[in-house]
Amino acid sequence: MLIEEPVRLASVLAPSKEKYFPSLTKIVGTLGPKSRSVETIEACLVAGMSVARFDFSCLNAEYHQETLENLRSAVNNVKKLCAVS
């Protein structure tokens, strides 16, 4: 039986290669009706999105809560950190 250990923050932030310099560029993605599914958010994270933006000027709080939960699931699946703006 394989026991999966929780991902430690230090292991996620540690470079995978010795001579690897992480990019200082941040990619901000706005999550909306066409980009709120877990699969789409995972693809954005893999492509380099490092900040998820929410536009609270439209729709209701329940909509944004569901999108946030989808973001959390995608972050856990991809094992990549993502800030929320």
DAFENNOR-V558441 format. One record per residue. PSI is psi in whole degrees, -180 to 180 (* if undefined). OMEGA is omega in radians with two decimals (999 if undefined). NEAR is the number of other ideal C-beta (glycine too) atoms within 8 Angstrom. Layout:
psi	omega	near
PSI	OMEGA	NEAR
PSI	OMEGA	NEAR
//
This chain:
psi	omega	near
132	-3.13	2
125	3.11	3
120	-3.14	4
124	3.12	4
152	3.09	4
150	3.14	4
128	3.11	7
142	-3.12	6
-39	-3.13	6
-36	-3.13	6
-30	3.12	7
-37	-3.08	10
-15	-3.13	6
135	3.12	6
144	-3.12	7
-21	3.11	4
151	-3.10	5
-42	-3.08	4
30	-3.10	4
126	3.07	7
115	-3.11	5
147	3.13	5
138	3.08	5
-4	3.12	4
134	3.09	4
137	3.09	6
120	-3.12	9
126	3.10	10
132	3.09	10
125	-3.14	9
124	-3.11	11
-164	-3.07	7
-35	-3.11	4
-4	-3.09	5
34	-3.08	11
-3	3.11	11
155	-3.12	7
-43	-3.11	9
-42	-3.13	6
-42	3.13	10
-40	3.08	15
-43	3.13	11
-39	3.10	8
-41	3.12	10
-44	3.13	13
-35	3.14	8
-13	3.06	7
2	3.12	7
130	-3.13	11
-9	3.10	9
128	3.07	12
128	-3.10	14
137	3.07	10
134	3.10	11
102	-3.06	7
6	-3.12	5
-15	3.11	3
164	-3.14	4
-180	-3.02	4
176	-3.07	5
-35	-3.14	5
-39	3.11	6
-48	-3.11	8
-32	3.09	11
-42	3.09	8
-41	3.11	9
-40	3.11	11
-40	3.10	10
-38	3.07	8
-40	3.09	12
-44	3.12	13
-43	3.12	8
-43	-3.14	9
-42	3.12	12
-42	3.13	12
-37	-3.13	7
-42	-3.07	8
-21	-3.12	9
48	3.12	7
138	3.14	8
148	3.14	7
124	3.09	11
159	3.11	7
132	-3.13	9
*	999	7
//
